[in-house]
Amino acid sequence: MGKKNLTVAVLGPGGIGGLLAALLSRAGHRVICLAGEATAETLRTQGIRVRSGRFGDFTVPVEADGELREPVDAVLVAVKHTTLDAALTRVPPKALGDALVVPFLNGVEHPAYLRDRYPADQVAPAVIRVESTRVAPGVIEHGSPFAEIDMAGDTVPRGRLEALAEALSDAGPVARVLDDEAAALWAKMAFLAPFALLTTRYGVPIGEARTAYRDELTALVAEAAAVSGACGGPADPAGALARYDAFPARSKSSMLRDAEAGRPLELDAIGGALLRAAERHGVAVPVTSRLVAELGASS
């Protein structure tokens, strides 16, 4: 893909997808957002407006459609697990061509699912560290001072990953290619799961969670690190706790935001996947099991 301008489809132009779509469009790439008809019409007529301390306030035009109809260089998948099945109908395998499929989903089980649907050597899982929210169709608020992307793909030609990472980095986010897909996914999972489960279970932001429920947080972090290590990922519970302690006190997990808005929770993709991995590897995760059960009973 080199330095040429790319054609990138973005499935799910919400907080993550909308931010990446806008940044890529601003950098000169052709962007096609795939969304429902009402959202697509708004994007076609009004573009995407971004408010960001890091990248500035700007509005850019994008194309929008209900379905992928032509070959592209990459499809960024930025929907929630809870809507993945329905959203993928917008990306028919016959329309994909040789495009990379780059999921920015929470959890660790989706790459195998996507490789059952699309060519395995085109599925390139990515993780993104960012706080970005869609406040209205085509209106994105990027709240964190950072936006960092780790791309991987054990089955994907390295050169294709590097070219897309370069395009993303040139557009704004810091993007890098990692050698080990499992390690990249578990690094995010081991950090995200305790944050999501604890803040959502008690309905509090991280500042209160890390003080009022410190013992549970410590136990969750230790359990997640043990599972991550068993699955080939990093195991750094002390580092994770230090990162939680450095978070702005009012930070909320996306799962808590979903709970507050009455949306379905990604409980199975995050908590369920962690429990399944723990069972496969014989790792005891009693605190995680209890919180997942309590959240499942209340949602």
N, C-alpha and C positions, 0 to 999 in steps of 0.2 A: 504493500500500500504506500510505502515511502512517504514523501513529503506532499504528495498530491492531495487535493481536496477530496474528502470522502463523502459518500452518501450513507447516512446513518439513520436507521429507523429506531424510534424510541417507543417501546410498548409500555404505556402507563406514564403519561407526562405529569406525575404528581410532584411531591417534594424532591425526590431524588431525580427522577426522569426529566422533570421539567427544568431543573437546574442544569443538568448535563446537556439537554437539548438546547437551551438558551446559550450556554457557553460555547458549544460547538458551532451553533449558527453564527454567533458573533465572531468566531475565528475564521469564518468563511466556508464552512462545510455545509453541504445540503442536508437538511434534517426533515424527516417525515415522522410526525407524531401519530401513533396509532391509538385511537380512543373511540368512545361512544360518539354518536352523531352530534349531540348537543355540545360536548367538549370540543370535538373536532371543528365544529363550525365557529366556536369562540376563538380557537387558536388560529384558524384560517383568516379570520377577520381582524383580530386584535393582536396576534402574536403572543409572545410570552414576556411578561414583565417580571424582572428580578429586582429584589431589594437585598443588598448584601454589603456588609461592612468590608468584606474581603475582596469582592469582585466589582463593587460599585452598584449603582442603580441604573438599569438599562432595560430597553424593550427591543426585541428582535423579531423579525418575521420567521415563521416556520410553515412548512406544509403539514397538512393533517388529513387523515383518512381513517376509515373504519377497518381497513384490512390492507396487508402488504400485497401489492399488485405487481411489483417489479424487483429485479435484483438490486441488492444494496451491498455495501461493504461489511456492515455490522448491524445487528439488531440488539439494542440494549433493553434488557427485560427488567423493568423497574416497578412491577406490581407486587402486591402482597401475596403470600402463599395462599391466603384464603380466597383469592380471586384468580389464581394461576390458570386453572383448567379453562375457565371461561375466556380469559384473556388470550390464551394461546390459539384460540380459533381465529384470531386476527392475523396469525402468522402461519398460513398453510405451508406445510413442508415443500410442496411443489413450487411455491413462489420464492423460496429461500435462496435458491442458487447456491453459491459457495460462501454466503455471508457467515461471518462469525456470529454465534448466539452467545451474548454476554449477560448472564443473569446476575443482578445485584440483589439477591434474595437472602433473607436471614436463614440460618440453619445449614445443614450439611447434606441433606438427602436429595436436594433438587437436581444436582448434576446428573445423577444416574437416571432420574425421571426424564430429563430433557434429552439425554442421549438415547433413550428408547424412542423418542419422537423425531429427532433430527440426527444428521450424521455426527457420529461421536467425535470426529476430528475437527468439528466446527463449534463445539460447545466449550466455552472458555469462562469458567466461573470467576467472578470478581467480588471483592468486598470493598465497601466504601465507609469511611469514617467521616461523618458530616452530620450536622443538624440542619435540616432543610424541610420546610413545611409548605404545602400548597394551601393558601388561605382562600383561594377562589380559583375557578378554572383559568389557567394561564397566568396566575399570580403566585409567585414563589418568594418566600422569605427565607434567606440563608442566614442562620443565626450564629453558626460557629465560626471562629477565626481560622478554621482549617477545612480542607476538603482533600482527603487522601484516598487513593485507590490502589489496591493490590490486585493484580490480575494473575491468573494461573491457567492451567489447562494441560494436564499430563498427556492428553491425546492430541493437542493442537500444535501445529508447526510453530516453533519459537519466533520465527521472523514475523509471522502474522500478529502475534501478541505484541511484539516490540513496536511494530508500526502503529497499532491502535493506541498503545500506551503513550507513544510519542505525540500522536494527535491530541489525545486527552490532556497531556501535560502542557502542550502548547496553548491549549484553550483555557487553562486555569488550574484545574486540580493537579495535585502531585500524584502521578501514576507511575507504578513500577511493576515489573514482571517478576514473580517469584517462581522458584524451581519446583516447589512441592505443593500441589493443589490441596491435599489433605491438611497440611500444616497451615496454609493460608486460611482455609475455611474454619478450622478449629481455633485458630488464634482469635478470630472474631467471635465464634460461638462461646468459647470459654469465658470471654469478657461480657458478652451480651446477656447470656442466660441468667446469671445471678442478678444483674441490673434489672432486666425485664420482669423476672418472676417476683422479686422482692418488692419493687416499687408498685407493681400492679396488685399484688396480694394485699398490701396495706393501703393502697391509694395515696401514696406520698411521693414527693420528689426525692432525689438522691440524698440531699442534705439531711432530711429526717430519717431516711432509711439507714444511712450509714452510722447514725448516732443511736436512735431509739431501738434499732434492730441489728446492732453491731454483731452480736453473736451469730445470728442467723446468716448475715452477710458473709462473715468469715467462714462459716461452715459451707455455704453454697459455693463460695469461691474455691475452697479446697476440693469439694466434690467435682466441680466442673474441670478444675485443673487435672485431677486424677483421670477423669474420662478422656480429656484431651490428650494427655500423655499416652494413654493406652491406645489411642487411635492415630498416633504419629504426629500429634500436634505439640505445641509448647505447653509447658506446665510451670507457671510462674505466679502462684497465688499472692505472694508478697507484692509483686509488681502490679497485679490487678487491683489489689486493695489501695495501693498508692495512687493509681489512676482514679479510682472512685473518689478518694479523698481530695483529689485536685479538681474534680468537676465543680462547676458552679452549683451552689446548693439547690437552686430551683430547677435543675435539669431533670427532665422526665424521659423515661423510655418510650419508644414508639408504641409498645404494648399498653402502657398506662394511658397514653393519649387515645389509643383506640378504645380502651375501656371507658374512658370519660366521655367519648363521643358516641358510645353505644354501638361501635363497630365490632365485627367478629375479631376474636383474638387469634394471633399466630401461636397459640399455645401448643399445638401439636408439632409445628415445624421447629419450635425452639425447645420447649420443655419435653414434649414427647420424643423428639429425636435424641435428646440427651439421655433420657431414660432407656431408650432402645439400645443406644451405644453402650451404656453402662451395663445393661444386661448381657449383651454380647461378650463383653470383656470381663464380666464378673466383678465389676466395681460397685461397692456399696454406696448408695446415694440417698440416705434416708431423708434428709432435709429437703432436697430437690423433689423427691417423690411426694412428700407431704404437701408442699406448696403447689405442685402441679395438680394434685388431687383436689385441693381446696379451691383452686382457681377453676378447675373443670366443673366442680359442683356449683359454683356461683355464676358461671358465665352462660 
